[in-house]
Amino acid sequence: MKARESLTRLKEFQVREKQRQLSQLQMMMSEFERMTKDLESQIVFEERKSGISDPSHFAYPTFAKAARQRADNLQVSIRELKVQQDAAELALAEVQAEYAKAAALEERDSSTRLRA
């Protein structure tokens, strides 16, 4: 009987942990998206200031080049985090199913104990 309670607590902990991980991934993605938007506005400002919007132009602003590269890197990171988010959502669904089973077994055991 005690083993089932421990299993239920373990599964509950795992569900909370997966939810926390998923939340962190979502926060990171939204922060990266915000940073990308900021960089893009800085790029537009630099291009307007210099009058050159072609990145292959020899006089293209160095800051705009660096900001563009950083924004591209952030987009790659966002795509990688999206893959991790999808995997975390699947793992969370699995752990939630295991928790539901463990909770049902514990419920059944406790009702059996009460009848006895």
Disulfide bonds with the S-S distance in Angstrom:
none
